Amino acid sequence: MRTPPPEDTVPEFNIILFGLAGCGKSSFLCSALSALCSSLQMNVTTIGGQSDHVTDRYLRYRLSTYCPGARVNLWDVWGLDVDNFNNDSFKRFLTGNVPDNYNMVEALNTNILDMPDIRASTPAEREIHAVLMFMPLGYLELPEELQAQFRRNVEIAMRQGMGLNCTAPNTHLPCY
């Protein structure tokens, strides 16, 4: 994980939740936000519990909304599958070039690098400082193509200097 940015340069530390579709990213987000609140935060985001996409927008969740003074944002992105994150698009998320509330469905029909809102964005406040990876317990049973795609995106994050923390939902075993 990178060192949090100085307050006078970037006001908030950004963490992206990344992993395969249906792996628990949005569920983790609801749990994290509920832990910071005095009540359960079930309506914050849609939770799927399935292998298909439920998250369809790239959204920033400011922890300061739930815990005043927190300088952390959690960014929820839809899950990796064979149809997305095939090119350099993950790097665009990491470098902050994808705006909040970005429609992920449009990205399938258009080259993310050609979209005008991507080229015109100001990335400094959205630059990602850490990646929290989610993968299923049966990762090695996934099709090789999907495993390779996951590894490629991990390598992209590592080349960007990201610290990677990984979780396998529904287990207390470390994930490497």
ZIFEN-V777394 format. One record per residue. N is the residue number from 1. RES is the residue in three letters. SS is DSSP state (@ for helix, = for strand, . for the rest). PHI is phi as a letter, one per 30 degrees, with the letter a starting at -180 (* if undefined). D_FIRST is the distance of its C-alpha to the first C-alpha in whole Angstrom. Layout:
BEGIN
[[N	RES	SS	PHI	D_FIRST] [N	RES	SS	PHI	D_FIRST]]
END
This chain:
BEGIN
[[1	MET	.	*	0] [2	ARG	.	d	4] [3	THR	.	d	7] [4	PRO	.	e	9] [5	PRO	.	d	12] [6	PRO	.	e	15] [7	GLU	.	e	17] [8	ASP	.	d	20] [9	THR	.	c	18] [10	VAL	.	b	16] [11	PRO	.	d	17] [12	GLU	.	b	14] [13	PHE	=	c	11] [14	ASN	=	c	11] [15	ILE	=	b	10] [16	ILE	=	c	12] [17	LEU	=	c	13] [18	PHE	=	b	15] [19	GLY	=	l	17] [20	LEU	=	d	21] [21	ALA	.	e	23] [22	GLY	.	i	25] [23	CYS	.	c	22] [24	GLY	.	j	21] [25	LYS	@	d	18] [26	SER	@	d	21] [27	SER	@	d	22] [28	PHE	@	e	19] [29	LEU	@	e	19] [30	CYS	@	d	22] [31	SER	@	d	22] [32	ALA	@	d	19] [33	LEU	@	d	21] [34	SER	@	d	24] [35	ALA	@	d	22] [36	LEU	@	d	22] [37	CYS	.	c	25] [38	SER	.	d	29] [39	SER	.	b	30] [40	LEU	.	d	29] [41	GLN	.	c	27] [42	MET	.	d	28] [43	ASN	.	c	29] [44	VAL	.	d	26] [45	THR	.	b	25] [46	THR	.	d	28] [47	ILE	.	c	27] [48	GLY	.	c	28] [49	GLY	.	i	28] [50	GLN	.	b	29] [51	SER	.	d	28] [52	ASP	.	c	29] [53	HIS	.	d	27] [54	VAL	.	c	28] [55	THR	.	d	25] [56	ASP	.	b	27] [57	ARG	=	b	25] [58	TYR	=	d	21] [59	LEU	=	b	21] [60	ARG	=	c	19] [61	TYR	=	c	19] [62	ARG	=	d	19] [63	LEU	@	d	18] [64	SER	@	d	20] [65	THR	@	d	23] [66	TYR	.	c	23] [67	CYS	.	b	22] [68	PRO	.	e	23] [69	GLY	.	j	21] [70	ALA	.	d	18] [71	ARG	.	c	15] [72	VAL	=	b	13] [73	ASN	=	c	14] [74	LEU	=	c	14] [75	TRP	=	c	15] [76	ASP	=	c	18] [77	VAL	.	b	19] [78	TRP	.	d	22] [79	GLY	.	d	21] [80	LEU	=	d	21] [81	ASP	.	b	25] [82	VAL	.	d	27] [83	ASP	.	c	28] [84	ASN	.	b	25] [85	PHE	.	h	22] [86	ASN	.	d	24] [87	ASN	.	c	24] [88	ASP	.	d	21] [89	SER	@	d	21] [90	PHE	@	d	17] [91	LYS	@	e	16] [92	ARG	@	d	18] [93	PHE	@	d	16] [94	LEU	@	d	13] [95	THR	.	d	15] [96	GLY	.	i	16] [97	ASN	.	d	20] [98	VAL	.	c	21] [99	PRO	.	d	22] [100	ASP	.	e	22] [101	ASN	.	i	25] [102	TYR	=	d	25] [103	ASN	=	d	27] [104	MET	@	d	26] [105	VAL	@	d	29] [106	GLU	@	d	30] [107	ALA	@	d	28] [108	LEU	@	d	30] [109	ASN	@	c	33] [110	THR	.	b	31] [111	ASN	.	d	29] [112	ILE	@	e	26] [113	LEU	@	d	26] [114	ASP	@	c	30] [115	MET	.	d	29] [116	PRO	@	d	31] [117	ASP	@	d	28] [118	ILE	@	d	25] [119	ARG	@	d	27] [120	ALA	.	c	28] [121	SER	.	d	24] [122	THR	.	c	23] [123	PRO	.	d	19] [124	ALA	@	e	17] [125	GLU	@	d	17] [126	ARG	@	c	16] [127	GLU	.	e	13] [128	ILE	.	d	10] [129	HIS	.	c	7] [130	ALA	=	a	5] [131	VAL	=	b	8] [132	LEU	=	c	10] [133	MET	=	c	12] [134	PHE	=	b	16] [135	MET	.	b	19] [136	PRO	.	d	22] [137	LEU	.	e	23] [138	GLY	.	d	26] [139	TYR	@	e	23] [140	LEU	@	d	26] [141	GLU	@	c	29] [142	LEU	.	d	27] [143	PRO	.	e	29] [144	GLU	@	e	28] [145	GLU	@	e	28] [146	LEU	@	d	25] [147	GLN	@	d	23] [148	ALA	@	d	23] [149	GLN	@	d	22] [150	PHE	@	d	19] [151	ARG	@	d	18] [152	ARG	@	e	19] [153	ASN	@	d	16] [154	VAL	@	d	13] [155	GLU	@	d	14] [156	ILE	@	e	14] [157	ALA	@	d	11] [158	MET	@	d	10] [159	ARG	@	d	13] [160	GLN	.	d	11] [161	GLY	.	i	8] [162	MET	.	d	6] [163	GLY	=	d	3] [164	LEU	=	c	7] [165	ASN	=	c	8] [166	CYS	=	b	12] [167	THR	=	b	15] [168	ALA	.	c	19] [169	PRO	.	e	21] [170	ASN	.	i	24] [171	THR	.	a	23] [172	HIS	.	c	21] [173	LEU	.	d	21] [174	PRO	.	d	17] [175	CYS	.	c	16] [176	TYR	.	c	15]]
END
